[in-house]
Amino acid sequence: MNVDYYNYNNEDDENIISESEKANKYLIDLRKIPKVKFGEVNLIFGEIDKYISPLDATEAYLSSYSEFSFLEYKYRKANGYFPNVFRIESISGNKFVGNLLKHYAIPDKAYTQYTYQDNDSPKMNGVMIAFQNDILLYFDSDMGCALYYDKLYEKNKSSILYQILGLLYSCKNPKVTKNKIYIVYRSSHGFDKMGFNIKKIDINLQENYNDDFIEKAEEIIRGLNDKDKSNLVILRGLPGVGKCVIGNTKITIRNKKTKEIKEMNIEDLM
């Protein structure tokens, strides 16, 4: 098994606007929008029916292929023009929707929510909220959203668009979260990441793992702590080399009949 560390260099990316071109002249920068407190701004809600009306076969296919492209299409069909779309990552959808429901009397026709639950607590899987007649906010998960709107709103810094962006910015997750690992996966718009919390526990590596694990663990830790690296670790190797169970975790087995206690490696069971 090999451990690889990858660094991203965007110097050759011709699609990225350089700082010298002052991208803020052309794009909305969420970092420069004042955060807004829930309840301090007046929000006017619309109706989502026109965005989720019955689908024909073509619309159903587009919806299954890309929810974001589908909503852009439905916006164009409902309002007669294509919207500007602002995608925002690392926004807590649960926090935003929870505060919105707490501070505003949202009409039933203004939003719809998708929830799923496994053995743990229920989680938000998607939310759609309509503001006025021409702004649609869609959360595809608890970690990101897309805002569809008339481009004319961008010219007025006191418009409802900037108020909604200020509310969203107040719910942005911290850039760096301690004790958290992210899984990279392919989504409808490219590659994305999903984080999960890691509980801090005391563990004796020498007692619970084979000797070869400690060297690999220290190598990974050195890479993650290196500020010059991207902190992206990829474990690669043929099936069965220990990518999922690095170092072959040791377990203790007790024979119910003989009462014998035996220590063995997980690889012995495979």
C-alpha positions as CSV (number, residue, x, y, z in Angstrom):
1,M,0.0,0.0,0.0
2,N,1.2,3.5,-0.9
3,V,0.4,6.9,0.7
4,D,0.4,9.8,-1.8
5,Y,0.1,13.5,-1.0
6,Y,-1.2,15.9,-3.7
7,N,-0.7,19.6,-4.1
8,Y,-2.9,21.7,-6.3
9,N,-1.2,24.4,-8.4
10,N,-3.5,26.7,-10.3
11,E,-0.8,28.8,-12.0
12,D,-1.6,27.1,-15.3
13,D,-5.4,27.4,-15.0
14,E,-6.3,29.9,-17.7
15,N,-10.0,29.9,-16.6
16,I,-9.2,31.5,-13.2
17,I,-9.3,35.3,-13.2
18,S,-6.1,36.6,-11.7
19,E,-6.0,39.0,-8.8
20,S,-4.5,41.7,-11.1
21,E,-7.8,41.7,-13.1
22,K,-9.6,42.5,-9.9
23,A,-12.3,39.8,-10.0
24,N,-14.4,41.6,-7.5
25,K,-15.4,44.0,-10.3
26,Y,-17.2,41.2,-12.1
27,L,-18.3,38.8,-9.4
28,I,-20.1,39.0,-6.0
29,D,-17.7,38.3,-3.2
30,L,-19.5,36.8,-0.3
31,R,-16.7,37.7,2.0
32,K,-17.3,41.4,1.4
33,I,-21.0,41.3,2.1
34,P,-22.0,42.4,5.7
35,K,-23.5,39.5,7.7
36,V,-27.2,40.0,8.5
37,K,-29.0,38.8,11.6
38,F,-32.2,36.9,11.2
39,G,-35.3,38.9,12.1
40,E,-33.6,42.3,11.4
41,V,-34.5,42.4,7.7
42,N,-37.9,42.2,6.1
43,L,-38.2,39.2,3.8
44,I,-41.0,38.7,1.2
45,F,-41.7,35.1,0.2
46,G,-43.0,33.8,-3.1
47,E,-44.4,30.5,-4.2
48,I,-42.4,27.4,-5.3
49,D,-45.2,25.8,-7.3
50,K,-44.0,27.2,-10.6
51,Y,-40.6,25.6,-10.0
52,I,-41.9,22.1,-9.1
53,S,-44.9,21.9,-11.3
54,P,-45.7,18.5,-12.9
55,L,-42.9,17.2,-15.2
56,D,-43.0,15.8,-18.7
57,A,-40.5,13.1,-19.7
58,T,-37.8,15.6,-20.8
59,E,-38.0,17.6,-17.6
60,A,-37.9,14.4,-15.5
61,Y,-34.7,13.3,-17.3
62,L,-33.1,16.7,-16.8
63,S,-34.1,16.7,-13.1
64,S,-32.5,13.2,-12.6
65,Y,-29.3,14.3,-14.5
66,S,-28.7,17.6,-12.7
67,E,-31.0,19.3,-10.1
68,F,-29.2,22.6,-10.5
69,S,-29.5,22.7,-14.3
70,F,-33.2,21.6,-13.9
71,L,-34.0,24.5,-11.6
72,E,-32.3,26.9,-13.9
73,Y,-34.5,25.6,-16.7
74,K,-37.6,25.8,-14.6
75,Y,-36.7,29.4,-13.6
76,R,-36.4,30.4,-17.2
77,K,-39.7,28.7,-18.0
78,A,-41.5,30.4,-15.1
79,N,-40.0,33.9,-15.4
80,G,-39.2,34.2,-19.1
81,Y,-35.4,34.8,-18.8
82,F,-32.4,32.9,-17.6
83,P,-31.3,33.7,-14.0
84,N,-27.9,34.4,-12.6
85,V,-26.9,31.5,-10.3
86,F,-24.7,31.9,-7.3
87,R,-23.4,28.6,-5.9
88,I,-22.1,28.7,-2.3
89,E,-20.3,25.8,-0.5
90,S,-19.8,25.3,3.3
91,I,-23.1,26.8,4.3
92,S,-25.0,25.1,7.1
93,G,-28.4,24.5,5.6
94,N,-29.8,23.2,9.0
95,K,-28.7,26.5,10.7
96,F,-30.1,28.7,7.9
97,V,-33.4,27.0,7.6
98,G,-33.8,26.6,11.4
99,N,-33.2,30.4,11.9
100,L,-35.5,31.3,9.1
101,L,-38.4,29.2,10.5
102,K,-37.7,30.7,14.0
103,H,-37.7,34.3,13.0
104,Y,-40.2,34.4,10.0
105,A,-43.7,33.2,9.4
106,I,-42.9,31.4,6.1
107,P,-46.1,30.6,4.1
108,D,-46.5,26.9,3.3
109,K,-46.4,27.5,-0.4
110,A,-43.0,29.3,-0.1
111,Y,-40.9,26.3,0.7
112,T,-40.5,22.5,0.6
113,Q,-38.1,20.4,2.6
114,Y,-36.6,16.9,2.0
115,T,-35.5,15.0,5.1
116,Y,-33.9,11.5,5.5
117,Q,-33.1,9.5,8.6
118,D,-31.1,6.3,9.2
119,N,-30.3,5.0,12.6
120,D,-29.1,8.4,13.7
121,S,-30.9,11.7,14.0
122,P,-32.8,13.1,11.0
123,K,-30.8,15.1,8.5
124,M,-31.8,17.7,5.9
125,N,-31.4,16.3,2.4
126,G,-32.7,19.4,0.5
127,V,-34.7,22.6,0.9
128,M,-36.3,24.9,-1.7
129,I,-37.4,28.4,-0.7
130,A,-39.0,31.1,-2.9
131,F,-38.5,34.8,-2.2
132,Q,-40.6,37.4,-3.9
133,N,-41.5,36.3,-7.4
134,D,-38.0,35.8,-8.9
135,I,-35.5,34.5,-6.3
136,L,-35.1,30.8,-5.6
137,L,-32.8,29.3,-2.9
138,Y,-32.0,25.6,-3.1
139,F,-30.0,23.6,-0.7
140,D,-29.0,20.2,-2.1
141,S,-27.6,19.1,1.3
142,D,-26.6,20.6,4.6
143,M,-23.3,21.8,3.1
144,G,-24.1,24.0,0.1
145,C,-26.8,25.9,-1.8
146,A,-27.6,27.7,-5.1
147,L,-29.3,31.0,-5.4
148,Y,-31.2,31.8,-8.6
149,Y,-32.1,35.5,-9.2
150,D,-32.6,38.3,-11.7
151,K,-29.2,39.8,-12.5
152,L,-30.7,43.3,-12.0
153,Y,-30.6,42.7,-8.3
154,E,-26.8,42.8,-8.4
155,K,-26.9,46.6,-9.1
156,N,-28.7,47.4,-5.9
157,K,-26.6,46.7,-2.8
158,S,-29.7,47.2,-0.6
159,S,-31.9,44.7,-2.5
160,I,-33.3,41.5,-1.1
161,L,-30.5,39.6,-2.9
162,Y,-27.8,41.0,-0.7
163,Q,-30.0,40.6,2.4
164,I,-30.3,36.9,1.7
165,L,-26.6,36.6,0.9
166,G,-25.9,38.3,4.3
167,L,-28.0,35.8,6.1
168,L,-26.3,32.9,4.3
169,Y,-22.9,34.3,5.1
170,S,-23.8,34.4,8.8
171,C,-24.4,30.6,8.5
172,K,-21.1,29.8,6.8
173,N,-19.2,27.0,8.4
174,P,-15.6,27.7,9.6
175,K,-12.9,27.2,7.0
176,V,-10.9,24.9,9.2
177,T,-12.6,22.5,11.5
178,K,-10.6,20.5,14.0
179,N,-11.0,16.7,14.4
180,K,-12.8,16.5,11.0
181,I,-12.1,14.3,8.0
182,Y,-13.6,14.9,4.6
183,I,-14.5,12.4,2.0
184,V,-14.0,13.5,-1.6
185,Y,-16.7,12.4,-4.0
186,R,-18.1,13.1,-7.5
187,S,-21.3,15.2,-7.6
188,S,-23.4,16.7,-10.4
189,H,-21.1,19.7,-10.7
190,G,-17.7,18.0,-10.3
191,F,-15.9,16.9,-7.2
192,D,-17.1,17.8,-3.7
193,K,-16.3,16.9,-0.1
194,M,-18.4,15.7,2.8
195,G,-17.1,16.0,6.3
196,F,-17.8,13.9,9.4
197,N,-16.8,14.4,13.0
198,I,-14.0,12.5,14.7
199,K,-14.3,11.8,18.4
200,K,-11.0,12.4,20.2
201,I,-10.0,9.1,21.9
202,D,-6.9,7.8,23.6
203,I,-5.5,4.7,21.8
204,N,-2.3,2.7,22.1
205,L,-1.1,2.2,18.6
206,Q,1.5,-0.3,19.8
207,E,-1.1,-2.6,21.4
208,N,-3.9,-2.3,18.8
209,Y,-2.0,-2.3,15.5
210,N,0.9,-4.1,14.0
211,D,4.4,-2.6,14.0
212,D,4.3,-1.5,10.4
213,F,1.3,0.7,11.1
214,I,3.1,3.1,13.3
215,E,5.5,4.1,10.5
216,K,2.6,4.7,8.1
217,A,0.6,6.6,10.7
218,E,3.6,8.9,11.4
219,E,4.1,9.5,7.7
220,I,0.4,10.5,7.3
221,I,0.5,12.8,10.3
222,R,3.7,14.5,9.0
223,G,2.0,15.1,5.7
224,L,-1.2,16.5,7.2
225,N,0.8,18.9,9.5
226,D,2.9,20.2,6.6
227,K,1.6,23.7,5.8
228,D,3.2,23.4,2.3
229,K,1.0,20.5,1.4
230,S,-2.7,20.3,0.5
231,N,-3.6,17.9,3.3
232,L,-5.1,15.6,0.7
233,V,-4.1,12.0,1.4
234,I,-4.8,9.2,-1.0
235,L,-4.3,5.6,0.0
236,R,-3.8,3.4,-3.1
237,G,-3.1,-0.2,-3.7
238,L,-4.5,-3.5,-4.8
239,P,-7.6,-4.9,-3.1
240,G,-6.8,-6.4,0.3
241,V,-3.6,-4.6,1.0
242,G,-5.1,-2.7,3.9
243,K,-6.4,0.6,2.7
244,C,-9.4,0.4,4.9
245,V,-7.7,-1.4,7.8
246,I,-4.2,0.1,7.8
247,G,-1.8,-2.0,9.8
248,N,-4.2,-4.8,10.3
249,T,-6.1,-4.0,13.5
250,K,-5.6,-6.5,16.3
251,I,-8.7,-8.0,18.0
252,T,-9.3,-10.3,21.0
253,I,-11.5,-13.4,20.5
254,R,-12.9,-15.5,23.4
255,N,-13.9,-19.0,22.8
256,K,-17.3,-19.6,24.6
257,K,-16.7,-23.3,25.0
258,T,-13.1,-23.5,26.0
259,K,-12.9,-20.0,27.6
260,E,-9.7,-19.6,25.7
261,I,-8.7,-16.0,24.9
262,K,-6.8,-15.4,21.7
263,E,-5.4,-12.3,20.0
264,M,-5.3,-12.2,16.3
265,N,-5.2,-9.8,13.3
266,I,-8.2,-9.0,11.2
267,E,-6.3,-10.2,8.1
268,D,-6.4,-13.7,9.7
269,L,-10.2,-13.6,9.3
270,M,-10.1,-12.6,5.6
